Amino acid sequence: MPAKFTEYCGQNNNKHQVCLKNALLDPIRHDMHTLFFHLYWYFFCVLYNTKMEILVHNLSHADLILGVSTSKPGNDTTSNRTIVARPKFSEFNQISQQLYDRVKGSSDFQLELLHPECRPGGLPTLVEYDKVAAGYSLKARPVVCNINKLRFRNEDSQQHTIMQDSFHIENVYFPLLAVLIPKWLVNIRSNKHDRNRIVLVSGRGKPIDLKATDSDNSTEYTAQLAKLFLEKVYPEIDIELLHSDTNLFRYDENIVFVKRELLPCINKFRDDLVTEFKGKWKENMRVTLSFADGTSARINAINASLRHFR
């Protein structure tokens, strides 16, 4: 047999062997690459869980409590104690705006801390923190407020409100958020890699007083105050603000607000997850609705709109 023909057959056999080898190994290589990819993605999801937790909280007048004092600024007299008050219905927007202007852009305000130990059987069973941030301390620069714009408890009104015409607002408390946010974080078992978001919904209602306007009872500036508070206490959480100019006492107007503003906001978060996780976005997104306080029309409208979310 000619040498050239033998050489050609040998080369051809080698080529067939290489092709056969590649044909056998390519599926294995593909499966190995796929396996390594899934293993990488699994450990990434376990170690760096990127689920999104969303809390929707409807703000009401119960979200803002004031600590007022009869003493003058800088006076450490122990005889003048701090009493609890709340802005009257049609004075809510004006007072909360004054407080927001005082706190905004100021770095000298401090957080007033509430100790759970002072409430036996309460907060220690809900959260794992020694201290719970409850609001702002404005003792260095208090806000002067007329007595006729505040609403006191019965015992405080009888003992103090008739003594003078004005009070100094020294503390600003967020009693519902101070308990709600730590409890929510415990329930969702959040870690530093989660994308947690809080949506604060504010609004206004039609007043009974004909002399008052719709915006007088607005909680818009209360939401601004709460955002500054939450960003300072929980810097890892993104805070979104939504304000409605519709009448929060009417169910039909709340439906309009939910469809035009709240749902598009939630759907935007969902679309971000769809881009990343495709059809598995539902496994990485949960929406929690706070039933802390608010009108029945507002709460029912929000609850009905978010029902299809997990």
N, C-alpha and C positions, 0 to 999 in steps of 0.2 A: 504494500500500500504506500502511495507516495507520501513523502514526509510532510509536504505542504497540506495535504488533505487531513492527515492525522493532527497536525497543529491546529488546523481550522476547527476540527471536531472537538478538540480539547478546549479551545477558547469558547466554542458554542455551548459546551456542557457547563463551563464555568458561569457563563451568562445565565443559563437556565437555573443553575444552583442559586445564584444571587437573586434572581427574580422569585424563585420559590421561597427563599429565605425571607425576602421582603414581604411576600404575600402572607407568610405565616406570622411574621413579627409585627406588621403594621396594625392589625386589629388589637394585638396585645399592647403595643405602644399607645394606641388610641384609648384603650380601656384604662391603662395606667395613668394617662394624662387626665382622663375624666375622673378617675378615682382620686388622684391628688387634688384636683380642683374642688371636688365635693368635700374632701377632708379639710382642705384649707378653708372653704366657706363655712363648714360646720364649726371648726375651732374659732373662726373669726366671730361667728354669731354667738358662740358660748362665752368667749372671753370679752368680746366687745359688743354686747347686746345693743342694738340700735333701734329698739322699738320706740314708738312715739305714744306718750300718754298725754291726753288733753283733758284739762279740767275746765268746765264752763261754770262760772259763778255769777249769778245775777245779784248785783249790788242793790241794797235798799238802805233806808235810813237807819236800820239796825246795825249796819256795818261801821258806823262812826260814833264813838263815845268820847266825850271831852272831860278832861280833868281840870276843873277851874278852882281858883284860889281867891280868897278875899284879901290876901296879903299883897303888898306892893312888891314889884320886882327887886330882888336883892335882899329882901327882908327874910331872915331865917327864923322868925318867931314861931315857936312851936304851937302857939295857941290857935293859929290859923291853919286849919286842915284843908286838904284838897277834897272837894266834893265832886260828884259825878253829875254831868248834865248832857243834854243833847240839843242841837238846834231845833227850833220850832219848824213846822212843816214848810212854811213859805219863806223861812230864813235859811234853809239848808244850803242853797247854792251860794249865797253871799258869804256865809261864814266859812264854808269849805274852800271857797276861792281865796279868801284872806289867808287861810292856813296854807294853802298850796303856794301862794306868792311868797310867804315867809320861808317855807321849807325849800322851794325850788332854787337851785343854784347856790344853796348855802351848805357849806361843809362843816359847820360848827354844831349842827344838831346831833343829838345822841339818841340811841335807841333805848326806849324805856323797856326794861325787862320784867316780865311777870314770872314769879317763882311758882312752879306747880305745887310745891310743898304746902302752900297756903290754902290749897283746896283738896282736902283729904278725899281719896277715892275718885278724883277727877282726872286731871291731865296725866299723872304718872302712869295710869293704865292704858293711855292712848298713845303716848309718844315715849321715846327713849332719851329725851334730852333733859338735862338738869335745869335749864332755863328756857323759857319760851319768849321770843320777841313779840311784844304786844303792840308797839306803836312808837311814836316820837316823844321825846322830851324837849319842850320849848321853854324850860325854866330860865335859860339865859336870855331869851328874847321872847317873852310871852306876848300873846295877842289880846288886846283889850276888846271886850265885847259887852254890849249893853245887856242889862238883865232881862229886858223885855223880849230879847231874841232867843232866849234859852228856855229849855224845859227841864225842870228838876224833879227828883223824886219827892214824894209827899213830905217826908221828914226833913229833907234838906230845904225845901221851899219854905217850910214853917220856921226853920231856925236861922236861915241865912239870907234868903232873897229879899227880905224887907229891910235889911241893914244898910244896903248901899245900892247905887244905881248901876255899877259896872263890876265886871269880874275880869280876872286875868286867866286866859287859857294857857295852862302850863304843860298839859299832856294831851296827846292825841292817840286814842286807842282804836284798834281794829279787832274787836272781840271775836267775831266769827272767823275771820281769816287766820287769827293767831292759833285757833284750835283746828281749823279745817285743813290747812296746808300740811302741818306735820302728820296729821292722821292720814291724809291722802298719800303722802310719800311712804308711810309705813305700809299701807294697803297694797300699793303697786310694787312694793319692794324695789324701789328705784336704785339705780347705781349711776355713777358719774358719766357713763357712756350713753345713757338714755337721752332722748330728745323730749324733754318735758315742756309742756306749754300750758299756760293759764290764760283763759279768755275771760276778761272782766267785762260784764255787760252792764251798762248804765242807761238811765233813761229819765223820763219826767212824766208827770200825770196832770190831768185837768183838775185844778183846785176847786174846792167848794166856794172859797172866798172870792167874790167877784172883783175885789180890788187887787188880787194877786194875779200874776202871770204864770204861764205854764213852766217857764224856765226857773221860777223862784224855788221850786222844790227839786230841781235837777240834781242827780248824783254824778254828773260828769266830772266835777272837780274832786269829788270823793274818789272816783276811779283813778284820777291822776295822782292823788295822795297815796292811794293803795299801791299803785305801780311803783312809785319811788320807794315805798316801804319794802315791798317784796323783792325788788331788784337789789336792795342793800342786804337783805337777810338771805335771799336765795339767788345769788348772781348766776347760777347755772341754769335757771329756769327762764324761758322766754315769756314775756308778758305781752299780751295783745289786748287792746282796748276797743270796745264797740259801744257806740252811743246811739240811742234811738231818739228821734224827735217826735215819735208818735206817742199817742196816749197809752200809757202802760196799763190803764184800767180797762181798756177795751180789747176784747179777744181778737176781733177782726183786724185791728191795727197792729197788734202783736204778730199776727200771722204774716202781714205785709213786711214787717221788720225782719222777721226770721227768714223769709224767703229771699229778700233782697240783700241782706247784710250778713246774718249769722251763718246761714248755710254756705254761701260763697266762701266765707272765711274757713270753715271746716273743710270744704271740698278742696281748697287750695292745699291744705296740709295733706289730704288724701292723695292728690295728684303728685305731690313730691314723693310719696311712698310708692305709688304705682310706677313711677319712672325708675325707681331703684329696685323694687321687689316684684314688679309685674303683678301676676295674679295672686301672689301671697301677701299683698298689702294688708289684708284683713287680719292676718296673724300678727302683724307688727303695729297695729293701731287700735287704741282703746279710748273711748270718750266717756268721761264721768261728769254727771250733772249734779250740781250742788242744790239741794232743796232747803238750804238754810233759812231763807226768808224771801219775801217778794209777793207781789199780787198773784192771785190764782190765775188770772188771765195770762200773765207773762210766763209763769212757770209751766203752765199747761201747754202753751204754744211752743216753748223751747223743747219740752219733753217730747211732744208729738213729732217735731221736726227731726230730732236726733234719734228716733226710735230704731231706724234701720242700721245705725252704727252699733258696734258691740260695746 
